[in-house]
């Protein structure tokens, strides 16, 4: 009777250690997925900012227009 109980407790502990090991192994993958979601949100916000800024491009100084256009092109290149 005690032998069966000890075997069951041993198996339970083994399963818990395996679960913890799997969680640690998958942690990096989970972090990458979460970061990717955050980057996508940030990209969507940046696109909205660009859309709003395009409306006021004519009111910018010449230097700001050039800099703005250059930055938008760089953003679109990497997006």
Buried (B, 14 or more C-beta within 10 A) or exposed (E): EEEEEEEEEEEEEEEEEEEEEEEEEEEEEEEEEEEEEEEEEEEEEEEEEBEEEEEEEEEBEEEEEEEBEEEBEEBEEEE
